[in-house]
């Protein structure tokens, strides 16, 4: 392809662009870690250079959309493209309003709007997106498109309606089918109602779902009991999509690091602020010790994870978005994954939710409460058995064991010990690992979470470096 990229594409990214760049609709069914964001950004730039579009609306889930604004677009969009990039927020004040106005000024620049998919459940978000799309010749792209797989959801209906008159449309996801082949319907319907030759969600069940009638409270109800004609469905989607798995990408880097950003809930913000003020008060005491500083850091960190230990030693739960984000990540992961968490409380709630969603045998544990015998079984079940997830702590599971059946590692929360982080990363990076590896950090925005990961990446010994006045930079 005769195009000067800002960052060199891998072979599979180049193929994706060759297949799609000028198509009205296309689906990038590319596994997490294979670089589908770069493909979309290059596609937008190509269409802009050819005068085909002058606007782009990128819709992404809550843990991802800020990455588009702060990392993906700056890293991959060609420098010659004069652009205005704005991230939509439900609240923002006068400063944000002035930023929004830039999107509607008469200009030859490329106008890019990044929105959270949840915004399309609101009247305000839907109206703003409509105004933007009405003012520009656009591409509309849905990242992690399984977020619109439910055809009855308000946000799905609004996104489909808004996309009807958009010139170019793209969907991106590594796992287009998370629960059933019927997940494809709304995603494809957004691009073009004729792609699957079915005009409704109910109509698509006829050729592809096995239905059975059951009696519920005296009336007959049709339920899905299985699927059929999946080969036919697979052939249909090949004409407008490109499927990429990490296993097929021989030129990918050995390791890819990703972030999933979450916001604190209102309850977390309130408690975090109180704890932060206490930490600052302690800091101003002349008798500050290492243990005092570390204790305050730990309490702040616990709050970001959705709990904290009160003075009487009881664990108090705090409403958090972290677990929901983990489950969203797991929906996108192909194959097996290792989940590390710093606190026992986190292990327990993760275990409960994963079993509920994926089944009792889908997950094993490797932490302090796992017996020696069960630890060996856990490794065997991940390496050779039917278990798909291992949940543990780096303190217990981060040393000496081999978990190469998985190539994805998720840090639900991080500890402060650099050695434990590097050792835990190495559990999937051992002899026998033949696939590219993806490491994902779930991070609470504007909290100590960010500082911990930043410090770990810079290979700082946190416990010994963060003292005295330096704590102010953290909190």
KATA-V937543 format. One record per residue. RES is the residue in three letters. PSI is psi in whole degrees, 0 to 359 (999 if undefined). Layout:
res = <RES,RES>
psi = <PSI,PSI>
This chain:
res = <UNK,UNK,UNK,UNK,UNK,UNK,UNK,UNK,UNK,UNK,UNK,UNK,UNK,UNK,UNK,UNK,UNK,UNK,UNK,UNK,UNK,UNK,UNK,UNK,UNK,UNK,UNK,UNK,UNK,UNK,UNK,UNK,UNK,UNK,UNK,UNK,UNK,UNK,UNK,UNK,UNK,UNK,UNK,UNK,UNK,UNK,UNK,UNK,UNK,UNK,UNK,UNK,UNK,UNK,UNK,UNK,UNK,UNK,UNK,UNK,UNK,UNK,UNK,UNK,UNK,UNK,UNK,UNK,UNK,UNK,UNK,UNK,UNK,UNK,UNK,UNK,UNK,UNK,UNK,UNK,UNK,UNK,UNK,UNK,UNK,UNK,UNK,UNK,UNK,UNK,UNK,UNK,UNK,UNK,UNK,UNK,UNK,UNK,UNK,UNK,UNK,UNK,UNK,UNK,UNK,UNK,UNK,UNK,UNK,UNK,UNK,UNK,UNK,UNK,UNK,UNK,UNK,UNK,UNK,UNK,UNK,UNK,UNK,UNK,UNK,UNK,UNK,UNK,UNK,UNK,UNK,UNK,UNK,UNK,UNK,UNK,UNK,UNK,UNK,UNK,UNK,UNK,UNK,UNK,UNK,UNK,UNK,UNK,UNK,UNK,UNK,UNK,UNK,UNK,UNK,UNK,UNK,UNK,UNK,UNK,UNK,UNK,UNK,UNK,UNK,UNK,UNK,UNK,UNK,UNK,UNK,UNK,UNK,UNK,UNK,UNK,UNK,UNK,UNK,UNK,UNK,UNK,UNK,UNK,UNK,UNK,UNK,UNK,UNK,UNK,UNK,UNK,UNK,UNK,UNK,UNK,UNK,UNK,UNK,UNK,UNK,UNK,UNK,UNK,UNK,UNK,UNK,UNK,UNK,UNK,UNK,UNK,UNK,UNK,UNK,UNK,UNK,UNK,UNK,UNK,UNK,UNK,UNK,UNK,UNK,UNK,UNK,UNK,UNK,UNK,UNK,UNK,UNK,UNK,UNK,UNK,UNK,UNK,UNK,UNK,UNK,UNK,UNK,UNK,UNK,UNK,UNK,UNK,UNK,UNK,UNK,UNK,UNK,UNK,UNK,UNK,UNK,UNK,UNK,UNK,UNK,UNK,UNK,UNK,UNK,UNK,UNK,UNK,UNK,UNK,UNK,UNK,UNK,UNK,UNK,UNK,UNK,UNK,UNK,UNK,UNK,UNK,UNK,UNK,UNK,UNK,UNK,UNK,UNK,UNK,UNK,UNK,UNK,UNK,UNK,UNK,UNK,UNK,UNK,UNK,UNK,UNK,UNK,UNK,UNK,UNK,UNK,UNK,UNK,UNK,UNK,UNK,UNK,UNK,UNK,UNK,UNK,UNK,UNK,UNK,UNK,UNK,UNK,UNK,UNK,UNK,UNK,UNK,UNK,UNK,UNK,UNK,UNK,UNK,UNK,UNK,UNK,UNK,UNK,UNK,UNK,UNK,UNK,UNK,UNK,UNK,UNK,UNK,UNK,UNK,UNK,UNK,UNK,UNK,UNK,UNK,UNK,UNK,UNK,UNK,UNK,UNK,UNK,UNK,UNK,UNK,UNK,UNK,UNK,UNK,UNK,UNK,UNK,UNK,UNK,UNK,UNK,UNK,UNK,UNK,UNK,UNK,UNK,UNK,UNK,UNK,UNK,UNK,UNK,UNK,UNK,UNK,UNK,UNK,UNK,UNK,UNK,UNK,UNK,UNK,UNK,UNK,UNK,UNK,UNK,UNK,UNK,UNK,UNK,UNK,UNK,UNK,UNK,UNK,UNK,UNK,UNK,UNK,UNK,UNK,UNK,UNK,UNK,UNK,UNK,UNK,UNK,UNK,UNK,UNK,UNK,UNK,UNK,UNK,UNK,UNK,UNK,UNK,UNK,UNK,UNK,UNK,UNK,UNK,UNK,UNK,UNK,UNK,UNK,UNK,UNK,UNK,UNK,UNK,UNK,UNK,UNK,UNK,UNK,UNK,UNK,UNK,UNK,UNK,UNK,UNK,UNK,UNK,UNK,UNK,UNK,UNK,UNK,UNK,UNK>
psi = <127,77,135,104,151,316,134,129,151,168,318,329,320,317,319,318,318,324,334,339,325,7,146,319,147,150,122,93,72,125,148,131,357,1,40,333,316,319,314,317,317,321,317,314,320,314,324,315,327,1,17,328,159,10,155,130,115,121,127,158,168,327,357,329,329,331,324,316,316,337,302,310,311,324,327,340,131,141,331,346,109,124,154,122,124,137,123,139,145,325,143,341,193,321,317,323,321,324,319,323,331,332,342,8,145,119,157,357,157,126,122,124,128,125,149,134,330,337,335,0,354,151,318,314,317,317,322,317,318,317,316,311,329,336,352,158,112,159,137,124,136,110,145,64,350,349,348,25,339,106,344,354,144,316,324,313,317,319,318,316,316,329,355,319,13,137,316,137,142,146,147,128,149,341,78,336,97,326,323,161,338,346,335,336,302,324,315,325,325,317,312,122,341,356,320,10,22,135,354,161,326,325,325,340,332,308,337,351,140,122,145,142,134,157,119,112,41,5,154,130,134,128,153,126,354,185,158,169,34,332,319,317,319,319,323,315,342,333,342,23,167,122,129,128,149,324,336,354,92,342,6,151,154,321,139,132,134,157,145,116,133,158,150,146,167,321,316,317,317,312,322,318,318,315,323,318,323,319,319,324,318,322,326,354,135,345,26,134,167,314,325,315,312,321,316,321,318,319,319,318,318,320,319,336,350,21,167,158,120,174,335,5,357,141,124,128,144,133,130,156,1,316,320,320,319,314,325,319,316,328,330,344,133,135,208,155,148,132,118,138,152,333,145,320,319,318,316,318,327,314,315,314,323,319,320,321,322,354,154,322,4,343,143,164,158,83,190,325,355,123,161,318,317,333,318,321,322,314,315,319,327,316,324,340,201,353,137,332,143,128,126,184,142,332,322,314,359,0,133,344,159,126,43,354,341,147,5,133,129,128,98,322,152,149,184,357,115,319,318,324,309,321,320,323,326,350,329,350,70,172,129,344,115,1,155,146,143,129,126,125,127,122,129,124,142,38,181,337,312,321,323,311,318,316,320,319,328,3,48,139,97,312,327,336,324,100,158,232,334,335,331,326,339,328,999>
